[in-house]
Structure formats: C-alpha cells, structure tokens
C-alpha cells in the first residue's frame, strides 16, 4: 500500500487491522480497510478510468439509496473510499428477481442524471453519445489487432453504412443521453438487507441509457443459462422501461442492437491501456463481445 494513500485513508477511516490489497489490475487497485463499522474499500483508479471517483461521489450525493456510500474521494489522485455495500448477487446465484427490483431504480437514476451529462463529460466520463458513434465505429473496425477472425472483421467493416443508419434512427426517438454503467452484471450489484446498490462505475459512459441492459442480459444468458426466448427478458425490459414511459419497446430493441457495437467500442478503449499479458487475458472475454457484435450485423 502506497504510504500517501494509507495516510489519506486513515484521515477518513480508523482501521482496526492491516489494510489489505485485494486486487491490483491495470485499470485499478482495490484495498480492504477493516474498521469498527465493517470493512471500507479503497480504490485507486488508473488514468483510463480516473473519472470514476468523482462520478461515484456525484451519484451518491444524488442517489444515496442505490449506489455505494462514498466516504471520501480525491479527484486529482483518482482515489475513492467507500463503505461496505453488502453481498454481490453473484453469491446469491444472480437471481432475476433482484434485477426486477433494481432496474426501475437504475432507470430513475439515469433519467435524473440526464441533466448532468455535460458536467460528467467535462470531467472525463467517456463520450459514447449516439451522435459520436458512427465516426467511432468506422475508426474502430479499421483496427488491425481486434481478436476476431478475418470474416468477422470483414462483416464489421461492411456494416459501417448500416450502423450509421441505425444510429440516426435511434437518435430520432429522442431519448436523452445519460450515464450508462456498461458493466451492469452480477458482480456489480450488491444486496445489503433490503437495499440493492449498483457499484463499480469505471466502465461508465454518457450514451444511450437503454444499452445498459446489453451486459445484464448477456450474463443472465451465460451464467444463469436463460435462453433468449425466456419470459424473464421481456419482463425485465418492461420493468426497466416503466420509469421512461410507454411505447418504448421498439426503441429498446434498437438501442440494444446499437449498444452491442457501442459496448465493443468501449472495451477497445480499456484494452488499449493494457500491457501485453493482461491484454491476452482480456481478449478471452473480448472475443465473445466482438462475436456478439458480428452476429448483430445479420439482423
């Protein structure tokens, strides 16, 4: 543990034992801080997600009942100190019932944060707004090192004109850009008593809000084994859309398709900041993300 970081932590929490680093990755280091009130969690973010501490603090200030409690943050040093948020629902089997409860709350947060999108962008949250996506996608598909076979790369490249059309269609639906977690799955949703909290906003962007559920649905398929035809998916979709208003199922479907590609673009940003060994490990999952994007070129 860095000495300056430990001094900073102790200024906000009184540890009752050793501060223990629990994981150290290219994008962030996380340490557990034992205290009389339960563990606190320190996160030192790398430059690729240096926006996370301020963003998390802003969200907690406005939505204290649905994100992790922020005890302190240092925007300049990209440090974040949070209270314990409970148990990840991964340990509970990723029950769809938990998502049924939290998705309307998350949608309310997104609606409220739309008014703060420009401020988030000004403080480093990545810009994946629909208007920016066609140019980002065209640049993305030209990258020679995507972990994808040649036919897959060719399909993505040929899809450039159609992707631009889809973005124009989606933009015309008029849903405002706002915060989009982009990593909304079973290890980032915590239960503490009756409270559910969304944590780990380091992959977030300002984008189309509905695309958030691309990741949620992907993990319900892969981890829970739900088939694409499961009734859980329209049920969760409808619960999420309820705070947004009626008549949005078509918009949702279009946003999920566009979001499949936006998610792949976002992951490329993370990948570009990794050393070679970490990149090889990253690519095991990234190839799945890319394959799903290739599949959506056929719709």
C-alpha positions as CSV (number, residue, x, y, z in Angstrom):
1,X,0.0,0.0,0.0
2,X,1.3,3.4,-1.0
3,X,2.2,5.4,2.1
4,X,0.4,8.6,0.9
5,X,-2.7,6.5,0.2
6,X,-2.6,5.0,3.6
7,X,-2.3,8.4,5.3
8,X,-5.3,9.6,3.3
9,X,-7.3,6.5,4.2
10,X,-6.6,6.9,7.9
11,X,-7.8,10.6,7.7
12,X,-11.2,9.3,6.9
13,X,-11.5,5.8,8.5
14,X,-9.8,4.4,11.6
15,X,-8.6,0.9,10.6
16,X,-8.7,-1.8,13.3
17,X,-6.3,-4.1,11.4
18,X,-4.0,-4.2,8.3
19,X,-5.1,-2.5,5.1
20,X,-5.0,-5.4,2.6
21,X,-4.8,-5.1,-1.2
22,X,-7.4,-7.5,-2.6
23,X,-6.7,-7.0,-6.3
24,X,-4.3,-5.0,-8.4
25,X,-5.2,-4.6,-12.1
26,X,-4.2,-2.4,-14.9
27,X,-7.2,-0.2,-14.5
28,X,-7.5,0.0,-10.7
29,X,-6.1,-1.2,-7.3
30,X,-8.6,-2.1,-4.6
31,X,-7.8,-2.5,-0.9
32,X,-9.9,-3.6,2.1
33,X,-9.8,-1.4,5.2
34,X,-11.1,-3.2,8.3
35,X,-12.9,-0.8,10.7
36,X,-15.2,-1.0,13.7
37,X,-18.2,-0.2,11.4
38,X,-17.3,-3.0,9.0
39,X,-14.9,-3.0,6.0
40,X,-14.4,0.0,3.9
41,X,-13.0,-0.2,0.4
42,X,-10.3,2.0,-1.1
43,X,-9.9,2.2,-4.9
44,X,-7.0,3.8,-6.8
45,X,-8.0,4.3,-10.4
46,X,-5.6,4.3,-13.3
47,X,-5.8,7.1,-15.9
48,X,-8.1,5.1,-18.1
49,X,-10.9,5.4,-15.5
50,X,-9.7,8.4,-13.5
51,X,-13.2,9.9,-13.8
52,X,-14.7,7.2,-11.6
53,X,-14.2,8.6,-8.1
54,X,-15.8,12.0,-8.8
55,X,-18.6,10.3,-10.8
56,X,-19.3,7.9,-8.0
57,X,-19.3,10.7,-5.4
58,X,-21.7,12.7,-7.6
59,X,-24.1,9.8,-7.9
60,X,-24.0,9.0,-4.2
61,X,-24.8,12.7,-3.4
62,X,-27.9,12.5,-5.6
63,X,-28.9,8.8,-5.3
64,X,-27.7,7.6,-1.8
65,X,-30.1,4.7,-1.7
66,X,-28.9,2.9,-4.8
67,X,-25.1,3.3,-5.2
68,X,-22.3,2.6,-2.8
69,X,-21.8,5.1,0.1
70,X,-18.8,7.3,-0.6
71,X,-16.8,8.1,2.5
72,X,-14.2,10.3,0.7
73,X,-12.7,10.9,-2.8
74,X,-9.8,12.7,-4.3
75,X,-10.5,13.7,-7.8
76,X,-6.9,14.8,-8.6
77,X,-5.4,11.5,-7.5
78,X,-8.3,9.4,-8.6
79,X,-8.8,7.8,-5.2
80,X,-12.1,6.6,-3.8
81,X,-13.1,5.3,-0.4
82,X,-16.5,3.6,0.0
83,X,-18.4,1.9,2.8
84,X,-19.3,-1.8,2.5
85,X,-22.2,-2.3,0.1
86,X,-23.2,-5.8,1.2
87,X,-23.1,-9.1,-0.8
88,X,-22.7,-9.3,-4.6
89,X,-25.7,-11.1,-6.1
90,X,-23.2,-13.4,-7.8
91,X,-23.0,-15.1,-4.5
92,X,-26.8,-15.5,-4.5
93,X,-26.9,-17.1,-7.9
94,X,-27.7,-13.9,-9.9
95,X,-31.4,-14.1,-9.3
96,X,-33.5,-12.4,-12.0
97,X,-35.8,-11.2,-9.2
98,X,-33.0,-8.9,-8.0
99,X,-32.8,-7.3,-11.4
100,X,-36.6,-6.9,-11.5
101,X,-36.3,-4.8,-8.3
102,X,-33.2,-2.7,-9.2
103,X,-33.7,-1.9,-12.9
104,X,-36.6,0.6,-12.3
105,X,-34.4,2.3,-9.6
106,X,-31.5,2.4,-12.0
107,X,-33.7,3.8,-14.8
108,X,-34.8,6.6,-12.4
109,X,-31.2,7.4,-11.7
110,X,-30.4,7.6,-15.4
111,X,-33.4,9.9,-16.1
112,X,-32.3,12.2,-13.3
113,X,-28.6,12.2,-14.4
114,X,-29.5,13.3,-18.0
115,X,-29.5,16.8,-16.7
116,X,-25.8,16.3,-15.6
117,X,-24.5,14.7,-18.7
118,X,-22.5,17.7,-19.9
119,X,-20.9,18.0,-16.5
120,X,-19.9,14.3,-16.5
121,X,-18.4,14.7,-19.9
122,X,-16.5,17.8,-18.8
123,X,-14.9,15.7,-16.0
124,X,-13.7,12.8,-18.2
125,X,-16.6,10.4,-18.5
126,X,-16.2,8.8,-21.9
127,X,-18.4,10.2,-24.7
128,X,-20.4,7.4,-26.5
129,X,-23.4,9.5,-27.4
130,X,-25.3,8.4,-30.4
131,X,-24.1,11.3,-32.5
132,X,-20.5,10.3,-31.8
133,X,-20.9,6.6,-32.5
134,X,-20.8,6.4,-36.4
135,X,-17.3,8.0,-36.6
136,X,-16.1,6.0,-33.6
137,X,-17.4,2.8,-35.1
138,X,-15.7,3.5,-38.5
139,X,-12.4,4.0,-36.8
140,X,-12.9,1.0,-34.5
141,X,-13.5,-1.5,-37.3
142,X,-10.2,-0.4,-39.1
143,X,-8.1,-1.6,-36.1
144,X,-5.9,-4.5,-37.3
145,X,-5.5,-6.1,-33.9
146,X,-9.1,-6.9,-33.0
147,X,-9.2,-10.5,-31.5
148,X,-11.5,-11.7,-34.3
149,X,-11.1,-13.8,-37.4
150,X,-11.0,-12.2,-40.8
151,X,-14.6,-13.0,-41.8
152,X,-15.8,-11.4,-38.6
153,X,-13.7,-8.3,-39.2
154,X,-15.0,-8.1,-42.8
155,X,-18.6,-8.2,-41.6
156,X,-18.0,-5.4,-39.1
157,X,-16.4,-3.3,-41.8
158,X,-19.2,-3.8,-44.3
159,X,-21.7,-2.9,-41.6
160,X,-20.4,0.7,-41.4
161,X,-23.1,2.3,-43.6
162,X,-25.9,0.4,-41.9
163,X,-24.6,1.2,-38.4
164,X,-24.8,4.9,-39.3
165,X,-28.4,4.5,-40.4
166,X,-29.3,2.7,-37.2
167,X,-27.7,5.5,-35.1
168,X,-29.8,8.0,-37.0
169,X,-32.9,6.0,-36.4
170,X,-32.2,5.7,-32.7
171,X,-31.4,9.4,-32.3
172,X,-34.8,10.3,-33.8
173,X,-36.5,8.5,-31.0
174,X,-35.5,11.4,-28.7
175,X,-34.3,9.5,-25.6
176,X,-31.7,11.8,-23.9
177,X,-28.1,10.7,-23.4
178,X,-27.2,10.0,-19.8
179,X,-25.0,7.9,-17.7
180,X,-24.7,4.3,-18.8
181,X,-23.0,1.8,-16.4
182,X,-21.9,-0.6,-19.2
183,X,-20.9,-3.3,-16.8
184,X,-24.2,-3.9,-15.1
185,X,-23.9,-7.6,-14.1
186,X,-23.9,-9.9,-11.1
187,X,-20.6,-8.8,-9.5
188,X,-21.6,-5.1,-9.6
189,X,-25.0,-5.4,-7.9
190,X,-24.9,-5.7,-4.1
191,X,-27.5,-6.6,-1.6
192,X,-27.4,-5.2,1.9
193,X,-30.5,-6.1,3.9
194,X,-33.4,-4.9,1.7
195,X,-31.2,-2.5,-0.2
196,X,-29.7,-3.1,-3.7
197,X,-26.8,-1.0,-4.7
198,X,-25.0,-0.6,-8.1
199,X,-21.2,-0.4,-7.7
200,X,-18.1,0.0,-9.9
201,X,-18.7,2.8,-12.4
202,X,-15.3,2.6,-14.0
203,X,-16.7,1.4,-17.4
204,X,-19.5,4.0,-17.5
205,X,-20.0,6.4,-20.4
206,X,-22.5,9.0,-21.5
207,X,-24.6,7.2,-24.0
208,X,-28.0,5.8,-24.8
209,X,-29.4,4.7,-21.5
210,X,-31.2,1.6,-22.7
211,X,-28.0,-0.1,-23.9
212,X,-27.2,-0.8,-20.2
213,X,-29.1,-4.0,-20.4
214,X,-26.9,-5.5,-23.0
215,X,-24.5,-6.6,-20.3
216,X,-27.2,-7.6,-17.8
217,X,-29.0,-9.8,-20.4
218,X,-25.7,-11.3,-21.6
219,X,-24.8,-12.5,-18.1
220,X,-28.3,-13.9,-17.5
221,X,-27.8,-16.0,-20.6
222,X,-24.2,-17.1,-19.9
223,X,-24.3,-17.5,-16.1
224,X,-27.9,-18.4,-15.5
225,X,-28.4,-20.3,-18.7
226,X,-31.6,-18.4,-19.6
227,X,-32.4,-18.9,-23.3
228,X,-33.0,-15.8,-25.5
229,X,-36.7,-16.7,-25.5
230,X,-37.0,-16.7,-21.7
231,X,-40.0,-14.7,-20.5
232,X,-37.6,-13.1,-18.0
233,X,-36.2,-10.8,-20.7
234,X,-39.4,-9.0,-21.7
235,X,-40.4,-8.9,-18.0
236,X,-37.1,-7.2,-17.1
237,X,-37.3,-4.9,-20.1
238,X,-40.7,-3.7,-19.2
239,X,-39.7,-3.1,-15.5
240,X,-36.8,-1.1,-16.7
241,X,-38.8,0.9,-19.2
242,X,-41.6,1.7,-16.8
243,X,-40.0,4.9,-15.5
244,X,-39.3,6.1,-19.0
245,X,-42.9,6.0,-20.2
246,X,-45.0,3.9,-22.6
247,X,-44.4,2.8,-26.2
248,X,-40.7,2.3,-26.0
249,X,-40.2,-1.4,-26.7
250,X,-39.2,-0.7,-30.3
251,X,-36.7,2.0,-29.1
252,X,-35.3,-0.5,-26.6
253,X,-34.7,-3.2,-29.3
254,X,-33.0,-0.7,-31.5
255,X,-30.9,0.6,-28.6
256,X,-29.8,-2.9,-27.6
257,X,-28.7,-3.5,-31.2
258,X,-26.7,-0.3,-31.4
259,X,-25.5,-0.9,-27.8
260,X,-23.9,-4.2,-28.8
261,X,-21.4,-2.3,-31.0
262,X,-21.0,0.6,-28.6
263,X,-20.0,-1.9,-25.9
264,X,-17.3,-3.4,-28.2
265,X,-16.0,0.1,-28.9
266,X,-15.9,0.9,-25.1
267,X,-13.9,-2.3,-24.4
268,X,-11.4,-1.3,-27.0
269,X,-10.6,1.8,-25.0
270,X,-9.9,-0.3,-22.0
271,X,-7.9,-2.8,-24.0
272,X,-5.6,-0.1,-25.4
273,X,-4.3,0.7,-21.9
274,X,-3.4,-2.9,-21.0
275,X,0.1,-4.5,-21.1
276,X,0.6,-7.4,-23.4
277,X,0.0,-10.2,-20.8
278,X,-3.1,-8.6,-19.4
279,X,-4.4,-7.9,-22.9
280,X,-4.2,-11.6,-23.8
281,X,-6.3,-12.5,-20.8
282,X,-8.7,-9.6,-21.6
283,X,-9.2,-10.9,-25.1
284,X,-10.7,-14.1,-24.0
285,X,-13.8,-12.3,-23.0
286,X,-13.5,-9.5,-25.5
287,X,-13.7,-12.0,-28.4
288,X,-17.1,-13.0,-27.0
289,X,-18.2,-9.4,-27.0
290,X,-17.0,-9.0,-30.6
291,X,-18.7,-12.2,-31.8
292,X,-22.0,-10.9,-30.4
293,X,-21.4,-7.7,-32.4
294,X,-20.7,-9.7,-35.6
295,X,-24.0,-11.6,-35.0
296,X,-26.0,-8.4,-34.9
297,X,-24.8,-7.4,-38.3
298,X,-27.1,-10.1,-39.6
299,X,-30.3,-8.9,-38.2
